[in-house]
Amino acid sequence: MKRKKLIHPFFVLIGPSGSGKTKVAEAVFPAEYKVISHTTRPRRKEEKEGIDYYFQTKEQFKHLLNTHALAEHDTYHGNQYGVGIDELIQKTNDHYAYDVLTIKGFQEIEKRFGQVVIPIFLEVSKANVLSRLQNREDDATIIEERVALYDQESQNKNKIMDYPNHFVIDANQTFEEVIKDVEQVVNDVISKENKH
């Protein structure tokens, strides 16, 4: 009989493109605590298979969908992404785990596993998003697309508020302050869990 629940908390970082969620997550959480997602998007030169993502062909991804192997899946910029159920259960077996997901991804996993799935929303201004994207992206079209998504993505904060165990972090602060705030959330959740 396969386990249907998560033993330890699963933290999900959510926020507009350019809110710094991936960098914050990497600074706060141990690398081995990351739940590795599957994706059909091409691998970037600095990325590694099984560390950044499980890079899949469209056919492989379709197989995951057909065999109900994913806890959630979403399409972003024309590429498919998904979190495997086995990976999620295995990663939360001995300690908490984390991932950076879309609001839809979080909602699907929360629906399946309940309040042990903790959303952390990084709230950031449009001006900050624009300047961060300009610093890391050379392609003006990509910058434009991501900024256009900002209004829609920043509305997700309101959806997060519906969950009793949500956290909203001000990501307009310095990187160090954001990290400190996220670490505080994680420590609070873990110490509460240890009391039970």
Residue frames as a rotation matrix with the C-alpha (Angstrom) as fourth column:
MET 1
0.578 0.816 0.000 0.00
0.816 -0.578 0.000 0.00
0.000 0.000 -1.000 0.00
LYS 2
-0.334 -0.725 0.603 1.50
0.710 -0.614 -0.345 3.32
0.620 0.313 0.720 -1.07
ARG 3
-0.441 0.114 -0.890 1.57
0.741 -0.514 -0.433 6.17
-0.507 -0.850 0.142 1.39
LYS 4
0.124 0.624 0.772 -0.95
0.899 -0.399 0.178 8.86
0.419 0.672 -0.610 0.52
LYS 5
0.965 0.262 0.016 0.24
0.230 -0.875 0.427 11.60
0.125 -0.408 -0.904 2.85
LEU 6
0.186 -0.922 0.338 3.30
0.003 -0.344 -0.939 13.71
0.983 0.176 -0.062 3.47
ILE 7
0.292 -0.143 -0.946 5.10
0.896 0.388 0.217 13.16
0.336 -0.910 0.242 6.77
HIS 8
-0.329 -0.506 -0.797 6.84
0.720 -0.681 0.136 16.56
-0.612 -0.529 0.588 6.88
PRO 9
0.450 0.577 -0.682 5.90
0.075 -0.785 -0.615 20.03
-0.890 0.225 -0.397 5.55
PHE 10
-0.146 -0.399 0.905 6.29
0.978 0.082 0.194 20.89
-0.152 0.913 0.378 1.89
PHE 11
-0.014 0.059 -0.998 7.08
0.201 -0.978 -0.060 24.60
-0.980 -0.201 0.002 1.40
VAL 12
0.125 0.120 0.985 6.00
0.989 0.060 -0.133 26.13
-0.075 0.991 -0.111 -1.90
LEU 13
-0.472 -0.324 -0.820 7.45
0.271 -0.938 0.214 29.47
-0.839 -0.121 0.531 -2.98
ILE 14
0.161 0.633 0.757 5.16
0.985 -0.056 -0.163 31.47
-0.061 0.772 -0.632 -5.25
GLY 15
0.093 -0.075 -0.993 5.51
0.230 -0.968 0.095 34.94
-0.969 -0.238 -0.073 -6.70
PRO 16
0.913 0.244 -0.327 5.64
-0.215 -0.393 -0.894 36.98
-0.346 0.887 -0.306 -9.88
SER 17
0.565 -0.748 0.349 8.41
0.792 0.372 -0.484 36.31
0.232 0.549 0.803 -12.37
GLY 18
-0.060 -0.669 0.741 11.35
0.232 -0.731 -0.641 38.40
0.971 0.133 0.199 -11.17
SER 19
0.779 0.376 0.502 10.37
-0.384 -0.346 0.856 38.24
0.496 -0.859 -0.125 -7.48
GLY 20
-0.160 -0.966 0.204 13.56
-0.875 0.042 -0.483 36.28
0.458 -0.256 -0.851 -6.81
LYS 21
0.652 0.570 0.499 11.79
-0.754 0.557 0.348 33.13
-0.080 -0.603 0.793 -5.63
THR 22
0.845 -0.369 -0.387 14.28
0.176 0.876 -0.450 30.63
0.505 0.312 0.805 -7.10
LYS 23
-0.134 -0.956 0.260 17.34
-0.014 -0.261 -0.965 32.47
0.991 -0.133 0.021 -5.74
VAL 24
-0.049 0.210 0.976 15.68
-0.947 -0.322 0.021 32.92
0.319 -0.923 0.215 -2.35
ALA 25
0.893 0.447 0.054 14.72
-0.445 0.858 0.255 29.23
0.068 -0.252 0.965 -2.21
GLU 26
0.551 -0.757 -0.352 18.28
0.316 0.579 -0.751 28.19
0.772 0.303 0.558 -3.08
ALA 27
-0.344 -0.699 0.627 19.66
-0.328 -0.536 -0.777 30.46
0.880 -0.473 -0.045 -0.34
VAL 28
0.046 0.477 0.878 17.24
-0.984 -0.129 0.121 29.29
0.171 -0.870 0.463 2.35
PHE 29
0.805 0.451 0.385 16.86
-0.517 0.852 0.085 25.55
-0.290 -0.267 0.919 1.78
PRO 30
-0.247 -0.861 0.446 19.46
-0.362 0.508 0.781 22.77
-0.899 0.031 -0.437 1.55
ALA 31
-0.458 0.005 -0.889 19.78
-0.888 -0.041 0.458 21.69
-0.035 0.999 0.023 -2.10
GLU 32
-0.945 0.030 -0.325 18.90
-0.025 0.986 0.165 18.07
0.325 0.164 -0.931 -1.29
TYR 33
-0.610 0.784 -0.121 15.53
0.266 0.059 -0.962 19.22
-0.747 -0.619 -0.245 0.17
LYS 34
-0.485 0.412 -0.771 14.34
-0.765 -0.627 0.146 20.37
-0.424 0.661 0.620 -3.26
VAL 35
0.160 0.606 0.779 11.52
0.228 0.745 -0.627 18.44
-0.960 0.278 -0.019 -4.89
ILE 36
-0.797 -0.555 -0.239 12.73
-0.123 -0.239 0.963 18.13
-0.591 0.797 0.122 -8.48
SER 37
0.280 0.932 -0.228 10.06
-0.392 -0.106 -0.914 18.92
-0.876 0.346 0.336 -11.07
HIS 38
-0.215 -0.210 0.954 9.71
0.772 0.562 0.298 17.37
-0.599 0.800 0.042 -14.52
THR 39
0.235 0.345 -0.909 9.75
-0.270 -0.875 -0.402 19.74
-0.934 0.340 -0.112 -17.49
THR 40
0.549 -0.018 0.836 9.67
0.754 0.444 -0.485 19.68
-0.362 0.896 0.257 -21.27
ARG 41
0.956 -0.204 -0.213 11.56
-0.264 -0.914 -0.309 22.96
-0.131 0.352 -0.927 -21.55
PRO 42
0.580 -0.800 -0.152 15.09
0.230 0.339 -0.912 22.82
0.781 0.494 0.381 -23.00
ARG 43
0.584 -0.464 -0.666 17.92
0.787 0.123 0.605 22.59
-0.199 -0.877 0.437 -20.50
ARG 44
0.919 -0.377 0.114 19.91
-0.345 -0.911 -0.226 25.80
0.189 0.168 -0.967 -19.98
LYS 45
0.335 -0.861 -0.383 23.68
-0.165 0.347 -0.923 25.42
0.928 0.373 -0.026 -20.17
GLU 46
-0.524 -0.591 0.614 24.23
-0.681 -0.141 -0.718 25.78
0.511 -0.794 -0.328 -16.42
GLU 47
0.288 0.774 0.564 21.47
-0.955 0.277 0.107 23.31
-0.073 -0.569 0.819 -15.49
LYS 48
-0.818 -0.568 -0.094 21.93
-0.567 0.823 -0.040 19.68
0.100 0.021 -0.995 -14.54
GLU 49
-0.056 0.758 -0.650 19.60
-0.374 0.587 0.718 16.73
0.926 0.284 0.251 -15.08
GLY 50
0.250 0.252 -0.935 18.09
0.600 0.717 0.354 15.51
0.760 -0.650 0.028 -11.79
ILE 51
-0.582 -0.439 -0.685 19.33
0.807 -0.420 -0.416 18.58
-0.105 -0.795 0.598 -9.89
ASP 52
-0.917 0.302 -0.262 17.51
-0.320 -0.947 0.028 21.47
-0.240 0.109 0.965 -11.54
TYR 53
0.191 0.966 -0.175 14.81
-0.927 0.119 -0.355 19.43
-0.322 0.230 0.918 -13.29
TYR 54
-0.290 -0.123 0.949 14.09
0.318 0.923 0.217 16.06
-0.902 0.365 -0.229 -14.82
PHE 55
-0.391 0.104 -0.914 14.25
-0.746 -0.618 0.249 17.13
-0.539 0.779 0.319 -18.46
GLN 56
-0.257 0.451 0.855 11.69
0.272 0.883 -0.384 15.17
-0.927 0.133 -0.349 -20.49
THR 57
-0.983 0.128 0.129 10.51
0.106 -0.168 0.980 14.86
0.147 0.977 0.151 -24.05
LYS 58
-0.428 0.900 0.083 6.86
-0.894 -0.435 0.108 15.68
0.133 -0.028 0.991 -24.72
GLU 59
0.105 0.435 -0.894 6.23
-0.338 0.861 0.379 11.92
0.935 0.263 0.238 -25.06
GLN 60
-0.625 -0.406 -0.667 7.81
0.461 0.498 -0.735 11.16
0.630 -0.766 -0.124 -21.66
PHE 61
-0.939 0.300 0.165 5.77
-0.332 -0.676 -0.658 13.92
-0.086 -0.673 0.735 -20.04
LYS 62
-0.137 0.931 -0.339 2.60
-0.863 0.056 0.502 12.61
0.486 0.362 0.796 -21.66
HIS 63
-0.151 -0.010 -0.988 3.37
0.158 0.987 -0.034 9.17
0.976 -0.162 -0.148 -20.17
LEU 64
-0.950 -0.213 -0.227 3.64
0.261 -0.148 -0.954 10.75
0.170 -0.966 0.196 -16.68
LEU 65
-0.614 0.787 0.060 0.23
-0.787 -0.604 -0.125 12.36
-0.062 -0.124 0.990 -17.21
ASN 66
0.024 0.657 -0.753 -1.34
-0.665 0.573 0.479 9.15
0.746 0.490 0.451 -18.54
THR 67
-0.202 -0.174 -0.964 -0.04
0.416 0.875 -0.246 7.08
0.886 -0.451 -0.104 -15.61
HIS 68
0.760 0.569 0.315 -1.23
0.039 -0.523 0.851 9.70
0.649 -0.634 -0.420 -13.04
ALA 69
0.186 -0.811 -0.554 2.35
0.907 0.359 -0.222 9.98
0.379 -0.461 0.802 -11.73
LEU 70
-0.659 -0.482 0.577 2.15
0.330 -0.875 -0.354 13.76
0.676 -0.043 0.736 -11.18
ALA 71
-0.406 0.479 -0.778 0.80
0.840 -0.139 -0.524 15.55
-0.359 -0.867 -0.346 -8.10
GLU 72
0.489 0.517 -0.702 0.38
0.100 -0.833 -0.544 18.67
-0.866 0.196 -0.459 -10.26
HIS 73
-0.380 -0.629 0.678 1.20
0.853 0.046 0.520 19.90
-0.359 0.776 0.519 -13.73
ASP 74
0.530 0.470 -0.705 1.06
0.193 -0.877 -0.440 23.21
-0.825 0.097 -0.556 -15.52
THR 75
0.252 -0.447 0.858 2.11
0.958 -0.010 -0.287 24.87
0.137 0.894 0.426 -18.75
TYR 76
0.603 -0.179 -0.777 4.28
0.220 -0.899 0.378 27.99
-0.767 -0.399 -0.503 -18.54
HIS 77
0.064 -0.542 -0.838 5.69
-0.744 -0.585 0.322 29.82
-0.665 0.604 -0.440 -21.57
GLY 78
0.452 0.245 -0.858 4.63
-0.853 0.399 -0.336 26.88
0.260 0.884 0.389 -23.76
ASN 79
-0.528 -0.653 -0.543 6.55
-0.392 0.755 -0.526 24.29
0.754 -0.065 -0.654 -21.72
GLN 80
0.588 0.765 -0.263 5.08
-0.162 0.430 0.888 21.69
0.793 -0.479 0.377 -19.41
TYR 81
-0.581 -0.688 0.435 6.06
-0.581 -0.024 -0.814 21.34
0.570 -0.725 -0.385 -15.77
GLY 82
0.552 0.809 -0.205 4.99
-0.371 0.458 0.808 18.82
0.747 -0.369 0.553 -13.16
VAL 83
-0.317 -0.579 0.751 5.84
-0.943 0.106 -0.316 17.44
0.104 -0.808 -0.579 -9.72
GLY 84
-0.296 0.127 -0.947 5.97
-0.206 0.959 0.193 13.66
0.933 0.252 -0.258 -9.32
ILE 85
0.696 0.643 0.320 3.95
-0.490 0.099 0.866 12.14
0.525 -0.759 0.384 -6.48
ASP 86
0.740 -0.452 -0.498 6.71
0.575 0.809 0.121 9.62
0.348 -0.376 0.859 -5.60
GLU 87
-0.266 -0.883 0.386 9.34
0.529 -0.468 -0.708 12.36
0.806 0.016 0.591 -5.51
LEU 88
-0.044 0.366 0.929 7.19
-0.520 -0.803 0.292 14.47
0.853 -0.470 0.226 -3.19
ILE 89
0.905 0.426 -0.001 6.48
-0.248 0.530 0.811 11.63
0.346 -0.733 0.585 -0.78
GLN 90
0.513 -0.785 -0.346 10.09
0.755 0.605 -0.252 10.46
0.407 -0.132 0.904 -0.78
LYS 91
-0.316 -0.697 0.644 11.55
0.314 -0.717 -0.622 13.97
0.895 0.005 0.446 -0.25
THR 92
-0.010 0.378 0.926 9.27
-0.736 -0.629 0.249 14.68
0.676 -0.679 0.285 2.74
ASN 93
0.483 0.180 -0.857 9.96
0.179 0.938 0.298 11.29
0.857 -0.298 0.420 4.35
ASP 94
0.048 -0.608 -0.793 12.74
0.948 0.278 -0.156 12.36
0.316 -0.744 0.589 6.76
HIS 95
-0.594 -0.255 -0.763 12.48
0.509 -0.854 -0.111 16.17
-0.623 -0.454 0.637 6.74
TYR 96
0.437 0.752 -0.493 10.63
0.065 -0.574 -0.816 19.07
-0.897 0.325 -0.300 5.16
ALA 97
-0.369 -0.499 0.784 11.04
0.854 0.151 0.498 19.79
-0.367 0.853 0.370 1.44
TYR 98
0.010 0.353 -0.935 10.47
-0.062 -0.933 -0.353 22.73
-0.998 0.061 0.013 -0.91
ASP 99
-0.354 -0.166 0.921 9.84
0.913 0.153 0.378 23.75
-0.204 0.974 0.097 -4.49
VAL 100
-0.680 0.179 -0.711 9.08
-0.247 -0.969 -0.009 26.88
-0.691 0.170 0.703 -6.51
LEU 101
-0.601 0.550 0.579 5.71
0.761 0.615 0.206 26.47
-0.243 0.565 -0.789 -8.23
THR 102
-0.723 0.526 0.447 2.87
-0.092 -0.715 0.693 28.32
0.684 0.460 0.566 -9.91
ILE 103
-0.535 0.632 0.560 -0.27
-0.827 -0.259 -0.499 29.08
-0.171 -0.730 0.662 -7.91
LYS 104
0.442 0.733 -0.517 -2.07
-0.827 0.556 0.081 26.29
0.347 0.392 0.852 -9.81
GLY 105
-0.114 -0.593 -0.797 0.69
-0.108 0.805 -0.584 23.83
0.988 0.019 -0.156 -8.92
PHE 106
-0.917 -0.201 0.343 0.45
-0.330 -0.097 -0.939 24.74
0.222 -0.975 0.023 -5.25
GLN 107
-0.190 0.943 0.273 -3.36
-0.970 -0.138 -0.198 24.46
-0.149 -0.302 0.942 -5.25
GLU 108
0.420 0.330 -0.845 -3.34
-0.576 0.817 0.033 21.00
0.702 0.473 0.533 -6.86
ILE 109
-0.439 -0.669 -0.600 -0.78
0.102 0.627 -0.773 19.65
0.893 -0.400 -0.207 -4.36
GLU 110
-0.861 0.174 0.477 -2.56
-0.506 -0.371 -0.779 21.28
0.041 -0.912 0.407 -1.40
LYS 111
0.145 0.979 -0.146 -5.85
-0.970 0.169 0.172 19.73
0.193 0.117 0.974 -2.53
ARG 112
0.360 -0.085 -0.929 -4.20
-0.200 0.966 -0.166 16.30
0.911 0.246 0.331 -2.53
PHE 113
-0.241 -0.655 -0.717 -2.07
0.570 0.502 -0.650 16.57
0.786 -0.565 0.253 0.63
GLY 114
0.644 0.683 -0.345 -3.74
0.672 -0.288 0.683 19.28
0.367 -0.671 -0.644 2.72
GLN 115
0.973 -0.044 0.226 -2.32
-0.121 -0.932 0.341 21.82
0.195 -0.359 -0.913 5.17
VAL 116
0.488 -0.870 0.073 1.13
0.438 0.317 0.841 20.22
-0.755 -0.379 0.535 5.36
VAL 117
-0.071 -0.412 0.908 1.66
0.973 -0.230 -0.028 22.09
0.220 0.882 0.417 2.05
ILE 118
0.245 0.067 -0.967 2.75
0.652 -0.750 0.113 25.61
-0.718 -0.658 -0.227 3.06
PRO 119
0.464 -0.058 0.884 2.53
0.799 -0.403 -0.446 28.50
0.382 0.914 -0.140 0.56
ILE 120
-0.003 -0.501 -0.865 5.05
0.581 -0.705 0.406 31.35
-0.814 -0.502 0.294 0.87
PHE 121
0.646 0.329 0.689 4.20
0.759 -0.373 -0.533 34.24
0.081 0.868 -0.490 -1.44
LEU 122
-0.431 -0.813 -0.390 6.91
0.760 -0.561 0.328 36.75
-0.486 -0.155 0.860 -2.38
GLU 123
0.692 0.720 0.046 5.26
0.668 -0.616 -0.417 40.12
-0.272 0.319 -0.908 -2.93
VAL 124
-0.432 -0.892 -0.137 7.23
0.674 -0.419 0.608 42.52
-0.600 0.170 0.782 -5.12
SER 125
0.229 0.513 -0.827 6.55
-0.150 -0.821 -0.551 45.81
-0.962 0.251 -0.111 -6.93
LYS 126
0.869 0.169 0.465 6.29
0.416 0.262 -0.871 46.00
-0.269 0.950 0.157 -10.71
ALA 127
0.785 -0.619 -0.026 9.23
-0.581 -0.721 -0.377 48.45
0.215 0.312 -0.926 -10.82
ASN 128
0.065 -0.773 0.631 11.47
-0.785 0.351 0.511 45.98
-0.616 -0.528 -0.584 -8.96
VAL 129
0.444 0.172 0.879 10.39
0.273 0.909 -0.316 43.13
-0.853 0.380 0.356 -11.22
LEU 130
0.993 -0.025 0.114 11.25
0.101 -0.312 -0.945 45.18
0.059 0.950 -0.308 -14.28
SER 131
0.489 -0.869 0.074 14.70
-0.865 -0.495 -0.088 46.16
0.113 -0.021 -0.993 -13.04
ARG 132
0.022 -0.460 0.887 15.51
-0.509 0.759 0.406 42.57
-0.861 -0.461 -0.217 -11.97
LEU 133
0.658 0.283 0.698 14.39
0.396 0.658 -0.640 41.15
-0.641 0.697 0.321 -15.30
GLN 134
0.942 -0.332 -0.053 16.47
-0.247 -0.575 -0.780 43.74
0.228 0.748 -0.623 -17.16
ASN 135
0.239 -0.896 0.373 19.51
-0.930 -0.101 0.354 42.70
-0.280 -0.432 -0.858 -15.12
ARG 136
-0.250 -0.365 0.897 19.20
-0.310 0.908 0.283 38.99
-0.917 -0.207 -0.340 -15.89
GLU 137
0.268 0.492 0.828 17.52
0.636 0.555 -0.536 38.89
-0.724 0.670 -0.164 -19.31
ASP 138
-0.737 -0.593 -0.324 18.88
0.115 -0.582 0.805 40.17
-0.666 0.556 0.497 -22.64
ASP 139
-0.761 0.486 0.430 15.80
0.590 0.240 0.771 39.35
0.271 0.841 -0.469 -24.69
ALA 140
-0.916 0.394 0.069 13.42
-0.398 -0.881 -0.256 42.34
-0.040 -0.262 0.964 -24.66
THR 141
-0.231 0.868 -0.439 10.50
-0.517 0.273 0.812 40.13
0.825 0.414 0.386 -25.77
ILE 142
-0.209 0.092 -0.974 10.91
0.616 0.785 -0.058 37.84
0.759 -0.612 -0.221 -22.75
ILE 143
-0.939 -0.154 -0.308 11.09
0.338 -0.587 -0.736 40.86
-0.067 -0.795 0.603 -20.42
GLU 144
-0.699 0.715 -0.020 7.91
-0.665 -0.639 0.387 42.24
0.264 0.284 0.922 -21.98
GLU 145
-0.082 0.668 -0.739 6.08
-0.112 0.731 0.673 38.89
0.990 0.138 0.015 -21.65
ARG 146
-0.412 -0.146 -0.899 7.07
0.768 0.475 -0.429 38.48
0.490 -0.868 -0.084 -18.01
VAL 147
-0.987 0.083 -0.138 6.12
0.003 -0.849 -0.528 42.04
-0.161 -0.521 0.838 -17.07
ALA 148
-0.463 0.867 -0.184 2.79
-0.644 -0.187 0.741 41.54
0.608 0.462 0.645 -18.84
LEU 149
-0.060 0.397 -0.916 2.22
0.342 0.870 0.355 38.53
0.938 -0.292 -0.188 -16.55
TYR 150
-0.887 -0.462 0.012 2.98
0.143 -0.297 -0.944 40.62
0.440 -0.835 0.329 -13.46
ASP 151
-0.495 0.750 0.439 -0.56
-0.830 -0.558 0.018 41.91
0.258 -0.355 0.898 -12.83
GLN 152
0.450 0.660 -0.602 -2.01
-0.493 0.745 0.449 38.42
0.745 0.094 0.660 -13.11
GLU 153
-0.044 -0.560 -0.827 0.75
0.429 0.738 -0.522 36.83
0.902 -0.378 0.208 -10.98
SER 154
-0.904 -0.309 0.295 0.59
-0.100 -0.518 -0.850 39.47
0.415 -0.798 0.437 -8.25
GLN 155
-0.034 0.972 0.233 -3.18
-0.862 -0.146 0.486 38.79
0.506 -0.184 0.843 -7.92
ASN 156
0.086 0.031 -0.996 -2.24
0.082 0.996 0.038 35.29
0.993 -0.085 0.083 -6.73
LYS 157
-0.905 -0.388 0.175 -1.52
-0.098 -0.208 -0.973 36.81
0.414 -0.898 0.150 -3.32
ASN 158
-0.304 0.878 0.371 -5.29
-0.949 -0.312 -0.041 37.09
0.080 -0.365 0.928 -2.82
LYS 159
0.459 0.447 -0.768 -5.73
-0.454 0.861 0.230 33.38
0.763 0.243 0.598 -3.61
ILE 160
-0.430 -0.733 -0.526 -2.99
0.185 0.499 -0.847 32.48
0.884 -0.462 -0.079 -1.13
MET 161
-0.731 0.158 0.664 -4.87
-0.621 -0.557 -0.552 34.36
0.283 -0.815 0.505 1.61
ASP 162
0.329 0.929 -0.169 -7.62
-0.789 0.369 0.492 31.69
0.519 -0.029 0.854 1.43
TYR 163
0.294 -0.297 -0.908 -5.25
0.266 0.938 -0.221 29.13
0.918 -0.177 0.355 2.94
PRO 164
0.972 0.234 0.012 -4.97
0.058 -0.292 0.955 29.21
0.227 -0.928 -0.297 6.75
ASN 165
0.588 -0.800 -0.116 -1.23
0.472 0.223 0.853 28.47
-0.656 -0.557 0.509 6.83
HIS 166
0.611 -0.326 0.722 -0.07
0.671 -0.271 -0.690 30.99
0.420 0.906 0.053 4.19
PHE 167
0.166 -0.601 -0.782 2.81
0.603 -0.566 0.562 33.46
-0.780 -0.565 0.269 4.51
VAL 168
0.826 0.029 0.563 3.40
0.484 -0.550 -0.681 36.66
0.290 0.835 -0.468 2.54
ILE 169
0.115 -0.888 -0.446 6.94
0.796 -0.186 0.576 38.04
-0.595 -0.421 0.685 2.42
ASP 170
0.871 0.084 -0.485 7.87
-0.137 -0.905 -0.402 41.55
-0.472 0.416 -0.777 1.28
ALA 171
0.389 -0.729 0.564 10.33
0.830 0.543 0.130 40.80
-0.400 0.418 0.816 -1.53
ASN 172
0.776 -0.158 0.610 11.05
0.227 -0.833 -0.505 44.50
0.588 0.530 -0.611 -2.14
GLN 173
0.846 -0.515 0.141 13.51
-0.319 -0.276 0.907 44.36
-0.428 -0.812 -0.397 0.78
THR 174
-0.074 -0.927 -0.369 17.16
-0.997 0.064 0.038 43.50
-0.011 0.370 -0.929 0.32
PHE 175
0.142 0.026 -0.990 17.89
-0.429 0.903 -0.038 39.92
0.892 0.430 0.139 -0.68
GLU 176
-0.789 -0.550 -0.272 19.35
0.028 0.411 -0.911 39.27
0.613 -0.727 -0.308 2.80
GLU 177
-0.711 0.589 0.384 16.20
-0.648 -0.339 -0.682 40.53
-0.271 -0.734 0.623 4.52
VAL 178
0.245 0.804 -0.542 13.97
-0.917 0.374 0.140 38.39
0.315 0.462 0.829 2.32
ILE 179
-0.186 -0.414 -0.891 16.09
-0.119 0.910 -0.398 35.33
0.975 0.032 -0.219 3.13
LYS 180
-0.967 -0.198 0.158 15.88
-0.158 -0.014 -0.987 36.12
0.198 -0.980 -0.018 6.85
ASP 181
-0.314 0.934 0.171 12.06
-0.919 -0.254 -0.301 36.42
-0.237 -0.251 0.938 6.65
VAL 182
0.358 0.421 -0.833 11.67
-0.671 0.736 0.084 33.13
0.649 0.529 0.546 4.76
GLU 183
-0.543 -0.624 -0.562 14.03
0.004 0.667 -0.745 31.36
0.840 -0.407 -0.360 7.19
GLN 184
-0.844 0.290 0.451 11.90
-0.527 -0.292 -0.798 32.69
-0.100 -0.912 0.399 10.05
VAL 185
0.184 0.951 -0.250 8.74
-0.978 0.201 0.046 31.21
0.094 0.237 0.967 8.45
VAL 186
0.162 -0.191 -0.968 10.44
-0.292 0.928 -0.231 27.83
0.943 0.320 0.095 7.99
ASN 187
-0.829 -0.548 -0.110 11.77
-0.034 0.245 -0.969 27.81
0.558 -0.800 -0.222 11.57
ASP 188
-0.547 0.709 0.445 8.32
-0.815 -0.330 -0.476 28.75
-0.191 -0.623 0.759 12.97
VAL 189
0.397 0.733 -0.552 6.58
-0.842 0.531 0.101 26.01
0.367 0.425 0.828 10.99
ILE 190
-0.059 -0.520 -0.852 9.18
-0.086 0.853 -0.515 23.38
0.995 0.043 -0.095 11.91
SER 191
-0.933 -0.297 0.205 9.20
-0.215 0.002 -0.977 24.26
0.289 -0.955 -0.066 15.62
LYS 192
-0.154 0.956 0.250 5.38
-0.973 -0.102 -0.209 24.10
-0.174 -0.275 0.945 15.63
GLU 193
0.430 0.264 -0.863 5.56
-0.577 0.816 -0.038 20.70
0.694 0.514 0.504 13.90
ASN 194
-0.472 -0.740 -0.480 8.09
-0.049 0.566 -0.823 19.43
0.880 -0.365 -0.303 16.47
LYS 195
-0.740 0.257 0.621 5.73
-0.672 -0.273 -0.688 20.34
-0.008 -0.927 0.375 19.32
HIS 196
0.289 0.940 -0.182 3.03
-0.945 0.310 0.102 18.00
0.153 0.142 0.978 17.96
